Amino acid sequence: MQKKLKVIHIIGVVMFFGSILGHAIAGVVSAASNDPSVFNIVRQVIEVETRYLTLPGLIIFALSGVAMIVVGKIPVSRIRWLALHIVIGVLVILNAFIVLIPIGDELLQASLQLVDGSVSFEQIGELKNKEAIFGAFNIVACFVLITIAVIKPKFGNQ
């Protein structure tokens, strides 16, 4: 059962992390253009990625991670690398739900306003910068999570 859960966990990670990288690439595409319709299309793509890859991946990796701990009766308090892995994973999840998803929704609405001319790129610059900063955090955090899970570093006496 533990191996099946690990496979499911990895599938969730790939869905989540892959979609985040897709968001970053889409952002590069939209930054290369001053065309509001291109920005709007990119925001729509990011919305679809979020709905069908990011959120399901996040739910899959979170639930399967909890299931591996419960089914395997893993003593998290004694396995420091796993405790750190969980803490960083929770930060990624909180960042996604509290910061990035709401910003993404705002940017999608702003992209529609760009198309109709009621706002300018300059007016949504702060939102784009916030998304870039908090998105970069999640990308770096995912690399750290993967590294910790693969290396399983020992921290002091374990």
Biotite code that builds the C-alpha atoms (Angstrom):
import biotite.structure as struc

atoms = struc.array([
    struc.Atom([0.000, 0.000, 0.000], chain_id="A", res_id=1, res_name="MET", atom_name="CA", element="C"),
    struc.Atom([2.838, 2.375, 0.868], chain_id="A", res_id=2, res_name="GLN", atom_name="CA", element="C"),
    struc.Atom([4.349, 2.056, -2.626], chain_id="A", res_id=3, res_name="LYS", atom_name="CA", element="C"),
    struc.Atom([0.994, 2.771, -4.271], chain_id="A", res_id=4, res_name="LYS", atom_name="CA", element="C"),
    struc.Atom([0.585, 5.848, -2.107], chain_id="A", res_id=5, res_name="LEU", atom_name="CA", element="C"),
    struc.Atom([4.094, 6.975, -3.012], chain_id="A", res_id=6, res_name="LYS", atom_name="CA", element="C"),
    struc.Atom([3.273, 6.663, -6.737], chain_id="A", res_id=7, res_name="VAL", atom_name="CA", element="C"),
    struc.Atom([0.078, 8.669, -6.217], chain_id="A", res_id=8, res_name="ILE", atom_name="CA", element="C"),
    struc.Atom([2.079, 11.242, -4.225], chain_id="A", res_id=9, res_name="HIS", atom_name="CA", element="C"),
    struc.Atom([4.611, 11.607, -7.042], chain_id="A", res_id=10, res_name="ILE", atom_name="CA", element="C"),
    struc.Atom([1.821, 11.964, -9.627], chain_id="A", res_id=11, res_name="ILE", atom_name="CA", element="C"),
    struc.Atom([0.321, 14.781, -7.536], chain_id="A", res_id=12, res_name="GLY", atom_name="CA", element="C"),
    struc.Atom([3.713, 16.473, -7.219], chain_id="A", res_id=13, res_name="VAL", atom_name="CA", element="C"),
    struc.Atom([4.274, 16.252, -10.979], chain_id="A", res_id=14, res_name="VAL", atom_name="CA", element="C"),
    struc.Atom([0.817, 17.696, -11.695], chain_id="A", res_id=15, res_name="MET", atom_name="CA", element="C"),
    struc.Atom([1.298, 20.531, -9.213], chain_id="A", res_id=16, res_name="PHE", atom_name="CA", element="C"),
    struc.Atom([4.921, 21.387, -9.935], chain_id="A", res_id=17, res_name="PHE", atom_name="CA", element="C"),
    struc.Atom([4.542, 20.917, -13.682], chain_id="A", res_id=18, res_name="GLY", atom_name="CA", element="C"),
    struc.Atom([1.617, 23.316, -13.775], chain_id="A", res_id=19, res_name="SER", atom_name="CA", element="C"),
    struc.Atom([3.576, 25.897, -11.780], chain_id="A", res_id=20, res_name="ILE", atom_name="CA", element="C"),
    struc.Atom([6.383, 25.697, -14.326], chain_id="A", res_id=21, res_name="LEU", atom_name="CA", element="C"),
    struc.Atom([3.723, 26.023, -17.045], chain_id="A", res_id=22, res_name="GLY", atom_name="CA", element="C"),
    struc.Atom([2.465, 29.199, -15.348], chain_id="A", res_id=23, res_name="HIS", atom_name="CA", element="C"),
    struc.Atom([6.000, 30.596, -15.349], chain_id="A", res_id=24, res_name="ALA", atom_name="CA", element="C"),
    struc.Atom([6.483, 29.847, -19.060], chain_id="A", res_id=25, res_name="ILE", atom_name="CA", element="C"),
    struc.Atom([3.098, 31.385, -19.876], chain_id="A", res_id=26, res_name="ALA", atom_name="CA", element="C"),
    struc.Atom([4.133, 34.475, -17.906], chain_id="A", res_id=27, res_name="GLY", atom_name="CA", element="C"),
    struc.Atom([7.261, 34.800, -20.024], chain_id="A", res_id=28, res_name="VAL", atom_name="CA", element="C"),
    struc.Atom([5.120, 34.621, -23.172], chain_id="A", res_id=29, res_name="VAL", atom_name="CA", element="C"),
    struc.Atom([2.788, 37.364, -21.970], chain_id="A", res_id=30, res_name="SER", atom_name="CA", element="C"),
    struc.Atom([5.716, 39.546, -20.841], chain_id="A", res_id=31, res_name="ALA", atom_name="CA", element="C"),
    struc.Atom([7.110, 39.430, -24.377], chain_id="A", res_id=32, res_name="ALA", atom_name="CA", element="C"),
    struc.Atom([3.993, 41.137, -25.735], chain_id="A", res_id=33, res_name="SER", atom_name="CA", element="C"),
    struc.Atom([2.242, 44.422, -25.066], chain_id="A", res_id=34, res_name="ASN", atom_name="CA", element="C"),
    struc.Atom([-0.948, 43.083, -26.620], chain_id="A", res_id=35, res_name="ASP", atom_name="CA", element="C"),
    struc.Atom([-3.808, 42.937, -24.076], chain_id="A", res_id=36, res_name="PRO", atom_name="CA", element="C"),
    struc.Atom([-5.442, 40.045, -25.952], chain_id="A", res_id=37, res_name="SER", atom_name="CA", element="C"),
    struc.Atom([-2.254, 37.964, -25.590], chain_id="A", res_id=38, res_name="VAL", atom_name="CA", element="C"),
    struc.Atom([-2.206, 38.720, -21.872], chain_id="A", res_id=39, res_name="PHE", atom_name="CA", element="C"),
    struc.Atom([-5.876, 37.724, -21.618], chain_id="A", res_id=40, res_name="ASN", atom_name="CA", element="C"),
    struc.Atom([-5.294, 34.416, -23.430], chain_id="A", res_id=41, res_name="ILE", atom_name="CA", element="C"),
    struc.Atom([-2.303, 33.643, -21.209], chain_id="A", res_id=42, res_name="VAL", atom_name="CA", element="C"),
    struc.Atom([-4.370, 34.363, -18.081], chain_id="A", res_id=43, res_name="ARG", atom_name="CA", element="C"),
    struc.Atom([-7.092, 32.040, -19.382], chain_id="A", res_id=44, res_name="GLN", atom_name="CA", element="C"),
    struc.Atom([-4.482, 29.306, -19.951], chain_id="A", res_id=45, res_name="VAL", atom_name="CA", element="C"),
    struc.Atom([-3.170, 29.797, -16.414], chain_id="A", res_id=46, res_name="ILE", atom_name="CA", element="C"),
    struc.Atom([-6.733, 29.576, -15.074], chain_id="A", res_id=47, res_name="GLU", atom_name="CA", element="C"),
    struc.Atom([-7.292, 26.258, -16.881], chain_id="A", res_id=48, res_name="VAL", atom_name="CA", element="C"),
    struc.Atom([-3.923, 24.922, -15.658], chain_id="A", res_id=49, res_name="GLU", atom_name="CA", element="C"),
    struc.Atom([-4.811, 25.959, -12.109], chain_id="A", res_id=50, res_name="THR", atom_name="CA", element="C"),
    struc.Atom([-8.246, 24.338, -12.209], chain_id="A", res_id=51, res_name="ARG", atom_name="CA", element="C"),
    struc.Atom([-7.240, 21.048, -13.861], chain_id="A", res_id=52, res_name="TYR", atom_name="CA", element="C"),
    struc.Atom([-3.598, 20.533, -12.811], chain_id="A", res_id=53, res_name="LEU", atom_name="CA", element="C"),
    struc.Atom([-2.444, 22.774, -9.966], chain_id="A", res_id=54, res_name="THR", atom_name="CA", element="C"),
    struc.Atom([-5.327, 22.311, -7.531], chain_id="A", res_id=55, res_name="LEU", atom_name="CA", element="C"),
    struc.Atom([-5.931, 18.602, -8.194], chain_id="A", res_id=56, res_name="PRO", atom_name="CA", element="C"),
    struc.Atom([-2.178, 17.970, -7.973], chain_id="A", res_id=57, res_name="GLY", atom_name="CA", element="C"),
    struc.Atom([-1.990, 19.868, -4.721], chain_id="A", res_id=58, res_name="LEU", atom_name="CA", element="C"),
    struc.Atom([-4.897, 17.902, -3.257], chain_id="A", res_id=59, res_name="ILE", atom_name="CA", element="C"),
    struc.Atom([-3.458, 14.588, -4.486], chain_id="A", res_id=60, res_name="ILE", atom_name="CA", element="C"),
    struc.Atom([0.024, 15.189, -3.101], chain_id="A", res_id=61, res_name="PHE", atom_name="CA", element="C"),
    struc.Atom([-1.270, 16.522, 0.219], chain_id="A", res_id=62, res_name="ALA", atom_name="CA", element="C"),
    struc.Atom([-3.768, 13.713, 0.840], chain_id="A", res_id=63, res_name="LEU", atom_name="CA", element="C"),
    struc.Atom([-1.411, 10.974, -0.322], chain_id="A", res_id=64, res_name="SER", atom_name="CA", element="C"),
    struc.Atom([1.345, 12.400, 1.887], chain_id="A", res_id=65, res_name="GLY", atom_name="CA", element="C"),
    struc.Atom([-0.929, 12.317, 4.917], chain_id="A", res_id=66, res_name="VAL", atom_name="CA", element="C"),
    struc.Atom([-2.082, 8.812, 3.954], chain_id="A", res_id=67, res_name="ALA", atom_name="CA", element="C"),
    struc.Atom([1.532, 7.564, 3.740], chain_id="A", res_id=68, res_name="MET", atom_name="CA", element="C"),
    struc.Atom([2.183, 8.857, 7.257], chain_id="A", res_id=69, res_name="ILE", atom_name="CA", element="C"),
    struc.Atom([-1.027, 7.369, 8.684], chain_id="A", res_id=70, res_name="VAL", atom_name="CA", element="C"),
    struc.Atom([-0.888, 4.002, 6.879], chain_id="A", res_id=71, res_name="VAL", atom_name="CA", element="C"),
    struc.Atom([2.832, 3.613, 7.517], chain_id="A", res_id=72, res_name="GLY", atom_name="CA", element="C"),
    struc.Atom([2.511, 4.777, 11.123], chain_id="A", res_id=73, res_name="LYS", atom_name="CA", element="C"),
    struc.Atom([5.510, 7.009, 10.498], chain_id="A", res_id=74, res_name="ILE", atom_name="CA", element="C"),
    struc.Atom([6.771, 8.871, 13.591], chain_id="A", res_id=75, res_name="PRO", atom_name="CA", element="C"),
    struc.Atom([7.097, 12.338, 12.028], chain_id="A", res_id=76, res_name="VAL", atom_name="CA", element="C"),
    struc.Atom([8.372, 13.896, 15.260], chain_id="A", res_id=77, res_name="SER", atom_name="CA", element="C"),
    struc.Atom([11.407, 11.585, 15.164], chain_id="A", res_id=78, res_name="ARG", atom_name="CA", element="C"),
    struc.Atom([12.162, 11.960, 11.461], chain_id="A", res_id=79, res_name="ILE", atom_name="CA", element="C"),
    struc.Atom([13.374, 15.519, 11.176], chain_id="A", res_id=80, res_name="ARG", atom_name="CA", element="C"),
    struc.Atom([13.767, 15.626, 7.401], chain_id="A", res_id=81, res_name="TRP", atom_name="CA", element="C"),
    struc.Atom([10.121, 14.535, 7.042], chain_id="A", res_id=82, res_name="LEU", atom_name="CA", element="C"),
    struc.Atom([8.972, 17.147, 9.572], chain_id="A", res_id=83, res_name="ALA", atom_name="CA", element="C"),
    struc.Atom([10.807, 19.830, 7.562], chain_id="A", res_id=84, res_name="LEU", atom_name="CA", element="C"),
    struc.Atom([9.331, 18.417, 4.342], chain_id="A", res_id=85, res_name="HIS", atom_name="CA", element="C"),
    struc.Atom([5.829, 18.723, 5.819], chain_id="A", res_id=86, res_name="ILE", atom_name="CA", element="C"),
    struc.Atom([6.389, 22.275, 7.081], chain_id="A", res_id=87, res_name="VAL", atom_name="CA", element="C"),
    struc.Atom([7.627, 23.461, 3.677], chain_id="A", res_id=88, res_name="ILE", atom_name="CA", element="C"),
    struc.Atom([4.788, 21.586, 1.957], chain_id="A", res_id=89, res_name="GLY", atom_name="CA", element="C"),
    struc.Atom([2.243, 23.337, 4.174], chain_id="A", res_id=90, res_name="VAL", atom_name="CA", element="C"),
    struc.Atom([3.849, 26.707, 3.319], chain_id="A", res_id=91, res_name="LEU", atom_name="CA", element="C"),
    struc.Atom([3.526, 25.903, -0.391], chain_id="A", res_id=92, res_name="VAL", atom_name="CA", element="C"),
    struc.Atom([-0.141, 24.992, 0.057], chain_id="A", res_id=93, res_name="ILE", atom_name="CA", element="C"),
    struc.Atom([-0.869, 28.121, 2.111], chain_id="A", res_id=94, res_name="LEU", atom_name="CA", element="C"),
    struc.Atom([0.953, 30.297, -0.424], chain_id="A", res_id=95, res_name="ASN", atom_name="CA", element="C"),
    struc.Atom([-1.095, 28.767, -3.223], chain_id="A", res_id=96, res_name="ALA", atom_name="CA", element="C"),
    struc.Atom([-4.490, 29.172, -1.528], chain_id="A", res_id=97, res_name="PHE", atom_name="CA", element="C"),
    struc.Atom([-3.996, 32.431, 0.350], chain_id="A", res_id=98, res_name="ILE", atom_name="CA", element="C"),
    struc.Atom([-1.863, 34.378, -2.120], chain_id="A", res_id=99, res_name="VAL", atom_name="CA", element="C"),
    struc.Atom([-1.461, 32.925, -5.601], chain_id="A", res_id=100, res_name="LEU", atom_name="CA", element="C"),
    struc.Atom([-4.972, 31.725, -6.434], chain_id="A", res_id=101, res_name="ILE", atom_name="CA", element="C"),
    struc.Atom([-6.600, 35.028, -5.398], chain_id="A", res_id=102, res_name="PRO", atom_name="CA", element="C"),
    struc.Atom([-3.955, 36.999, -7.332], chain_id="A", res_id=103, res_name="ILE", atom_name="CA", element="C"),
    struc.Atom([-4.542, 34.766, -10.356], chain_id="A", res_id=104, res_name="GLY", atom_name="CA", element="C"),
    struc.Atom([-8.270, 35.473, -10.166], chain_id="A", res_id=105, res_name="ASP", atom_name="CA", element="C"),
    struc.Atom([-7.600, 39.221, -9.957], chain_id="A", res_id=106, res_name="GLU", atom_name="CA", element="C"),
    struc.Atom([-5.212, 39.071, -12.911], chain_id="A", res_id=107, res_name="LEU", atom_name="CA", element="C"),
    struc.Atom([-7.761, 37.165, -14.999], chain_id="A", res_id=108, res_name="LEU", atom_name="CA", element="C"),
    struc.Atom([-10.333, 39.887, -14.304], chain_id="A", res_id=109, res_name="GLN", atom_name="CA", element="C"),
    struc.Atom([-7.725, 42.577, -15.004], chain_id="A", res_id=110, res_name="ALA", atom_name="CA", element="C"),
    struc.Atom([-6.897, 40.905, -18.323], chain_id="A", res_id=111, res_name="SER", atom_name="CA", element="C"),
    struc.Atom([-10.515, 41.364, -19.393], chain_id="A", res_id=112, res_name="LEU", atom_name="CA", element="C"),
    struc.Atom([-10.318, 45.022, -18.384], chain_id="A", res_id=113, res_name="GLN", atom_name="CA", element="C"),
    struc.Atom([-7.099, 45.375, -20.390], chain_id="A", res_id=114, res_name="LEU", atom_name="CA", element="C"),
    struc.Atom([-8.862, 44.071, -23.474], chain_id="A", res_id=115, res_name="VAL", atom_name="CA", element="C"),
    struc.Atom([-11.717, 46.554, -23.098], chain_id="A", res_id=116, res_name="ASP", atom_name="CA", element="C"),
    struc.Atom([-9.267, 49.380, -22.332], chain_id="A", res_id=117, res_name="GLY", atom_name="CA", element="C"),
    struc.Atom([-10.514, 50.238, -18.844], chain_id="A", res_id=118, res_name="SER", atom_name="CA", element="C"),
    struc.Atom([-7.105, 49.528, -17.230], chain_id="A", res_id=119, res_name="VAL", atom_name="CA", element="C"),
    struc.Atom([-3.510, 49.651, -18.412], chain_id="A", res_id=120, res_name="SER", atom_name="CA", element="C"),
    struc.Atom([-0.578, 47.295, -17.937], chain_id="A", res_id=121, res_name="PHE", atom_name="CA", element="C"),
    struc.Atom([0.932, 49.836, -15.539], chain_id="A", res_id=122, res_name="GLU", atom_name="CA", element="C"),
    struc.Atom([-2.152, 49.644, -13.320], chain_id="A", res_id=123, res_name="GLN", atom_name="CA", element="C"),
    struc.Atom([-1.804, 45.887, -12.851], chain_id="A", res_id=124, res_name="ILE", atom_name="CA", element="C"),
    struc.Atom([1.974, 45.888, -12.493], chain_id="A", res_id=125, res_name="GLY", atom_name="CA", element="C"),
    struc.Atom([1.872, 45.454, -8.720], chain_id="A", res_id=126, res_name="GLU", atom_name="CA", element="C"),
    struc.Atom([-0.337, 42.369, -9.029], chain_id="A", res_id=127, res_name="LEU", atom_name="CA", element="C"),
    struc.Atom([1.986, 40.881, -11.646], chain_id="A", res_id=128, res_name="LYS", atom_name="CA", element="C"),
    struc.Atom([5.003, 41.541, -9.401], chain_id="A", res_id=129, res_name="ASN", atom_name="CA", element="C"),
    struc.Atom([3.310, 39.920, -6.376], chain_id="A", res_id=130, res_name="LYS", atom_name="CA", element="C"),
    struc.Atom([2.460, 36.862, -8.452], chain_id="A", res_id=131, res_name="GLU", atom_name="CA", element="C"),
    struc.Atom([6.044, 36.656, -9.724], chain_id="A", res_id=132, res_name="ALA", atom_name="CA", element="C"),
    struc.Atom([7.524, 36.861, -6.215], chain_id="A", res_id=133, res_name="ILE", atom_name="CA", element="C"),
    struc.Atom([5.155, 34.416, -4.518], chain_id="A", res_id=134, res_name="PHE", atom_name="CA", element="C"),
    struc.Atom([5.212, 32.114, -7.566], chain_id="A", res_id=135, res_name="GLY", atom_name="CA", element="C"),
    struc.Atom([9.008, 32.051, -7.456], chain_id="A", res_id=136, res_name="ALA", atom_name="CA", element="C"),
    struc.Atom([8.791, 31.108, -3.782], chain_id="A", res_id=137, res_name="PHE", atom_name="CA", element="C"),
    struc.Atom([6.662, 28.075, -4.656], chain_id="A", res_id=138, res_name="ASN", atom_name="CA", element="C"),
    struc.Atom([9.028, 27.018, -7.450], chain_id="A", res_id=139, res_name="ILE", atom_name="CA", element="C"),
    struc.Atom([12.066, 27.209, -5.152], chain_id="A", res_id=140, res_name="VAL", atom_name="CA", element="C"),
    struc.Atom([10.153, 25.534, -2.321], chain_id="A", res_id=141, res_name="ALA", atom_name="CA", element="C"),
    struc.Atom([9.167, 22.655, -4.625], chain_id="A", res_id=142, res_name="CYS", atom_name="CA", element="C"),
    struc.Atom([12.803, 22.105, -5.584], chain_id="A", res_id=143, res_name="PHE", atom_name="CA", element="C"),
    struc.Atom([13.701, 22.099, -1.872], chain_id="A", res_id=144, res_name="VAL", atom_name="CA", element="C"),
    struc.Atom([10.874, 19.646, -1.108], chain_id="A", res_id=145, res_name="LEU", atom_name="CA", element="C"),
    struc.Atom([12.030, 17.259, -3.817], chain_id="A", res_id=146, res_name="ILE", atom_name="CA", element="C"),
    struc.Atom([15.655, 17.546, -2.680], chain_id="A", res_id=147, res_name="THR", atom_name="CA", element="C"),
    struc.Atom([14.755, 16.836, 0.939], chain_id="A", res_id=148, res_name="ILE", atom_name="CA", element="C"),
    struc.Atom([12.608, 13.844, -0.033], chain_id="A", res_id=149, res_name="ALA", atom_name="CA", element="C"),
    struc.Atom([15.356, 12.332, -2.178], chain_id="A", res_id=150, res_name="VAL", atom_name="CA", element="C"),
    struc.Atom([18.365, 13.063, 0.050], chain_id="A", res_id=151, res_name="ILE", atom_name="CA", element="C"),
    struc.Atom([16.603, 12.565, 3.410], chain_id="A", res_id=152, res_name="LYS", atom_name="CA", element="C"),
    struc.Atom([19.236, 14.586, 5.281], chain_id="A", res_id=153, res_name="PRO", atom_name="CA", element="C"),
    struc.Atom([19.979, 13.820, 8.882], chain_id="A", res_id=154, res_name="LYS", atom_name="CA", element="C"),
    struc.Atom([19.637, 16.776, 11.233], chain_id="A", res_id=155, res_name="PHE", atom_name="CA", element="C"),
    struc.Atom([21.462, 16.069, 14.490], chain_id="A", res_id=156, res_name="GLY", atom_name="CA", element="C"),
    struc.Atom([20.617, 12.892, 16.379], chain_id="A", res_id=157, res_name="ASN", atom_name="CA", element="C"),
    struc.Atom([17.867, 10.942, 14.654], chain_id="A", res_id=158, res_name="GLN", atom_name="CA", element="C"),
])
